[in-house]
Amino acid sequence: ASARTGLGDRMAPGSVQELLIDDSPAFRVVFHGPAPQRQNLYWRGPVLSFFDGTTWSRPEYRSSRSGVSGDLRASGGMISYQVTLEPSDRRWLLALDVPLSAPENAARGADMSLVRSALVDNVVQYEMTSATKYTLDADLDPTVRKRMLDLPNGVNPRSRELALAWRSRFADDNAVIRAALDLFHEKFFYTLNAPTLTPRDSVDDFLFETQRGFCEHYASAFTFLMRAAGIPSRVVTGYQGGYYNDVGDYWVVRQSDAHAWSEVWLDGRGWVRVDPTGAVSPQRVDLGARAAAGASAPWYQADWLQSARNQFDLINRMWDNAIVQFNALRQQSLLAPFGVDNADFGKLMGVLVACSTALLALFAWWVLRSPRRRTDPLDAAFVKLRAKLAKAGVPSADADGPLTIAARVHSRRPSDASLTEVFADYIRLRYARAEPADREIKRFAQTVASLRLITVSRAE
């Protein structure tokens, strides 16, 4: 029942969690031109439209049959790219939202998901073109509308009551959507350590009791609320974001980038993406899954480990491109320059193993000797501040946060108001915004450098 090997065609509370803590690559992308902004890096996978009260699913790939296509009108933002998909033992292909066509041996359904004719049991490489600006199904078929409003009877009564209250209060669908997003923003918390939910009334339990979860909790609850309010909606699963490897000039999207969001149908606009997770944790979209996980996944925070994994990924990509994608014709002619016109399997494998071992060893040495990224300047300044405080009689442990250290400083140096301001500046720069300006970081570092602290007694 694990989702570890890739996205499935079902989503229930906890089903994506195995992916979110799996740092292995899901696929790699090379853009034939400038890459989209991070907020547009939504990689579309299975679209789930049926809800049985616990699980979202799609009936037998019904939306992805050959010959079935949605009414897609691209209006700009055309992007071409190549995808190298790791084996998943599933039929799904991933594409930037939304794909304009399907690769060879695959079908694009009316819901814009891509389904391959055979399982992805080996590395698969395909070319794609997508549109980031589009109108999908400007006119919704009545049968599809009914299916996108369907909810099972007798489940999640409190959620239904809330949605109907919004519906009676707001005539405009956009106002209902905003009410749901405001609710998530004000009262909910993003965490990978989500509490277990009651199976029958999981949406009620999440909305009114636990109020803690990750993307699938928010996408499921939001889609349920929209349907209960009379707005056609569905769940889209896939991946969001990715890591740009500037050495190899490609993007790697890991299993931990797995994501779920919602689509709502609005009159005159068709299907519109709404990511309710962004209302709770904007950094999930702006900075990626690693930043949003926070304290719920401490292993995410090791910068050097993340950098090492991404540098080593160059070796994996080299193997995929040079070995796995090596076709039979090229294999047979490999030794032709050396006077061997028709290399048998034994000779070929011997040469390949020897050459590959030598090349990979040389490449690994080159990658590992490349300079590490410099330390984050804001954190470096904060480390210097802690060192100065330690010398002045106010030590701190590595696990102590800025609020804890600031409280200790205040208790031992109550008359030193300047330190209170220094800690307030650090908290504002580190936690109140995604990316503080360089000049503000430089100013903070200069303030720390200019501090002259007199040693105080360590007696409590």
PyMOL commands that set and color helices and strands:
alter all, ss='L'
color gray80, all
select helices_A, chain A and resi 17-20+38-40+59-64+142-147+157-169+173-187+202-210+215-228+255-257+277-280+283-286+289-296+298-301+303-324+328-332+336-338+345-369+377-391+402-412+417-431+438-450
alter helices_A, ss='H'
color red, helices_A
select strands_A, chain A and resi 10-11+25-31+42-48+50-51+56-57+72-85+92-93+95-96+106-108+114-116+124-136+189-190+212-213+233-240+243-245+250-254+258-266+270-274
alter strands_A, ss='S'
color yellow, strands_A
deselect
rebuild
show_as cartoon
